């Protein structure tokens, strides 16, 4: 009975962790470029009372063993990299990546970070930056007298200035791919950083070597399915309630034992 209390407690802790993941997904259902997270669990070690194949008699062996489980634990959160829906905005500096890859962002300390958030702007120097003011890498600047900005599927940025009819190329976006994008470390502000698990960034031209293409005038919505998350929420809540019933049942059995004369 004491073991059942511990096992049920691990289940309750696991469902709390599941709720944490679901609540974060739902909170970011409108975050541009957000990728939902799935909580992954493993069963804990088993107490082996009798091993399968142990000698039952002088001539026979046990066909099955006797093992008692000790519960569950959360081992990881997997970020699911499925494509979010594309929303047209008609803003020339809104970009969506169709396919794999991330925009490369230069952080304040000079190190690179990576994002799917393509809601871009220009700063006081004309540089294309993210919503928090971080410039993209390589840096791209839009002239102050530009009247039109065109960004091709390959990331090429061309501008038309006053008095000109022929567009001038001012830069090209780069896309970074990773062998294991789920191994990236989320650092907030819609940014990710590379880790030993993700591998090094493979930066190149959009649309090449498995990299996605760029779509101008659009942004990628979160890939969170609110209905699916609500179903997961209900399931986690019911599992938590069942674990509490186990605790209650074990408590009643222990109470009966203490009342024995």
C-alpha positions in Angstrom: 0.0 0.0 0.0 2.9 2.3 0.7 4.2 1.6 -2.8 0.9 2.5 -4.3 1.0 5.9 -2.7 4.5 6.6 -4.2 3.4 5.3 -7.6 0.3 7.4 -7.6 2.4 10.4 -6.6 4.7 10.0 -9.5 1.7 9.8 -11.8 0.3 13.0 -10.4 3.6 14.8 -10.9 3.7 13.5 -14.5 0.3 14.9 -15.2 1.2 18.2 -13.7 4.2 18.3 -16.1 1.8 17.5 -18.9 -0.4 20.3 -17.9 2.6 22.7 -17.9 3.4 21.7 -21.5 -0.2 22.0 -22.6 -0.7 25.4 -20.9 2.5 26.8 -22.6 1.2 25.6 -26.0 -2.2 27.2 -25.5 -0.5 30.4 -24.2 1.4 30.6 -27.5 -1.3 29.6 -29.9 -1.1 33.1 -31.4 2.7 33.5 -31.3 4.2 33.8 -34.7 6.3 30.9 -35.7 5.8 29.0 -32.4 6.3 25.3 -32.4 4.3 23.2 -29.9 5.9 21.0 -27.3 5.1 17.5 -26.4 5.9 16.1 -22.9 7.6 12.6 -23.1 7.5 10.1 -20.2 9.1 6.8 -19.2 8.2 4.2 -16.7 10.5 4.0 -13.7 12.6 1.0 -12.5 10.9 -2.2 -11.6 11.3 -4.3 -8.5 11.9 -7.9 -9.6 10.4 -10.4 -7.2 10.9 -13.3 -9.6 12.8 -13.2 -12.8 11.4 -14.7 -16.0 13.1 -17.9 -16.8 14.0 -18.6 -13.1 14.0 -22.2 -12.0 10.5 -23.2 -10.8 11.3 -26.9 -10.1 14.2 -29.2 -10.9 12.9 -29.6 -14.4 10.8 -26.5 -15.2 11.3 -22.8 -15.6 9.0 -19.8 -14.9 7.5 -18.7 -18.3 6.9 -15.2 -16.9 8.4 -13.2 -14.1 7.0 -11.1 -11.3 7.9 -7.4 -11.5 6.3 -4.5 -9.6 6.4 -1.1 -11.2 7.5 2.0 -9.3 5.8 4.8 -11.4 6.5 7.2 -14.1 8.7 10.2 -14.8 9.0 13.0 -17.4 12.2 12.6 -19.4 12.0 15.3 -22.1 10.0 17.8 -24.0 10.0 17.3 -27.7 9.4 20.4 -29.9 7.3 19.4 -32.9 8.5 21.2 -36.0 5.4 20.8 -38.2 4.5 23.7 -40.5 2.1 26.3 -39.1 -0.6 27.8 -41.3 0.5 30.7 -43.5 -1.4 34.0 -43.0 -1.3 36.7 -45.6 -0.6 40.2 -44.3 0.4 42.1 -47.5 3.1 43.7 -45.3 6.3 43.6 -47.5 8.5 42.9 -44.5 6.4 40.0 -43.2 8.1 36.7 -44.3 7.1 33.1 -43.8 9.3 30.0 -44.4 7.6 27.3 -46.3 9.4 24.2 -45.4 12.4 23.6 -43.2 14.8 26.1 -41.7 15.2 29.2 -39.6 16.1 32.8 -40.1 19.5 33.7 -38.7 19.5 36.5 -36.1 22.5 38.2 -34.5 22.1 38.6 -30.8 23.4 41.5 -28.7 26.6 39.5 -27.8 27.3 38.8 -31.4 26.3 35.1 -31.3 23.8 33.7 -33.8 20.2 32.7 -32.9 17.5 31.2 -35.0 13.8 32.0 -35.5 10.7 31.1 -37.5 9.2 34.5 -36.6 9.3 36.5 -39.9 7.4 39.6 -38.7 10.3 41.9 -39.5 10.8 45.7 -39.4 13.4 48.3 -40.2 15.3 50.3 -37.5 16.5 53.9 -37.5 19.5 52.8 -39.7 17.3 51.0 -42.2 18.5 47.6 -41.1 15.9 44.7 -41.2 15.4 43.6 -37.7 13.2 41.3 -35.6 10.4 42.7 -33.3 12.9 43.1 -30.5 15.4 45.0 -32.7 17.9 42.2 -33.4 19.4 42.4 -36.9 19.3 39.5 -39.3 22.5 37.8 -40.4 23.8 38.7 -42.9 22.7 42.3 -42.3 20.3 43.8 -44.9 19.5 47.5 -45.1 16.6 49.2 -46.9 17.4 52.7 -48.3 15.4 55.6 -46.8 14.1 56.6 -50.3 12.9 53.1 -51.2 9.4 53.1 -52.7 9.0 49.3 -53.1 10.6 46.2 -51.5 10.5 42.9 -53.2 11.7 39.6 -51.6 12.0 36.6 -53.8 11.4 32.9 -52.8 15.2 32.5 -52.7 15.5 35.4 -50.2 16.8 38.0 -52.6 15.9 41.5 -51.5 15.4 44.1 -54.2 14.3 47.7 -53.8 13.0 50.4 -56.1 13.9 54.0 -55.2 12.5 57.3 -56.2 13.3 58.1 -59.8 14.2 54.6 -60.7 12.3 51.9 -62.6 14.8 49.1 -62.3 15.0 47.3 -58.9 18.3 47.1 -57.2 19.4 44.1 -55.1 20.4 45.1 -51.6 20.9 41.7 -50.0 19.7 38.1 -49.6 18.2 36.3 -46.6 19.9 33.1 -45.5 18.2 30.0 -44.0 19.7 27.7 -41.4 19.0 24.0 -41.3 19.8 21.6 -38.6 20.2 17.8 -38.6 18.0 17.7 -35.4 16.0 20.9 -35.1 14.2 19.4 -32.1 17.5 19.6 -30.3 17.6 23.4 -30.4 17.4 25.2 -27.1 14.5 27.7 -26.8 15.8 31.0 -25.3 12.5 33.0 -25.4 11.7 36.0 -27.7 10.9 33.4 -30.4 14.6 32.5 -30.6 16.5 29.2 -30.5 20.2 28.5 -30.1 22.2 25.6 -31.4 23.2 22.7 -29.0 25.3 19.6 -29.3 22.1 17.7 -29.9 20.9 19.9 -32.8 24.2 19.9 -34.6 25.8 23.0 -36.2 23.7 25.3 -38.4 23.9 24.6 -42.1 23.3 28.1 -43.5 22.5 28.6 -47.2 20.2 30.0 -49.8 16.5 29.4 -49.3 15.1 26.7 -51.5 18.4 24.7 -51.7 19.5 21.5 -50.0 16.2 20.9 -48.2 15.8 24.5 -47.0 12.4 26.1 -47.2 11.5 28.9 -49.5 10.6 32.5 -48.4 7.1 33.9 -49.0 6.8 37.6 -48.8 3.7 39.4 -47.3 2.9 36.4 -45.0 3.7 35.1 -41.6 3.6 31.6 -40.2 1.2 31.0 -37.4 1.8 28.8 -34.4 1.4 25.1 -35.2 -0.7 24.6 -32.0 -4.0 22.9 -32.6 -6.2 24.4 -29.8 -8.8 21.5 -30.1 -6.1 18.9 -29.8 -4.6 20.7 -26.8 -8.0 20.9 -25.1 -8.5 17.1 -25.6 -5.0 16.6 -24.1 -6.0 18.9 -21.2 -9.1 16.8 -20.4 -7.1 13.6 -20.7 -4.4 14.8 -18.3 -7.0 16.1 -15.8 -8.9 12.8 -15.7 -5.6 10.8 -15.3 -4.7 13.1 -12.4 -8.1 12.5 -10.8 -7.6 8.7 -11.1 -4.2 9.0 -9.4 -5.8 10.9 -6.6 -8.4 8.1 -6.3 -5.5 5.6 -5.9 -4.1 7.8 -3.1 -7.5 7.9 -1.4 -8.0 4.2 -1.7 -4.6 3.4 -0.3 -5.2 5.8 2.6 -8.5 4.1 3.4 -6.8 0.7 3.3 -4.1 1.9 5.7 -6.7 3.4 7.9 -8.4 0.0 8.1 -5.1 -1.7 9.0 -4.5 0.8 11.8 -8.0 0.1 13.2 -7.4 -3.6 13.5 -7.4 -4.9 17.1 
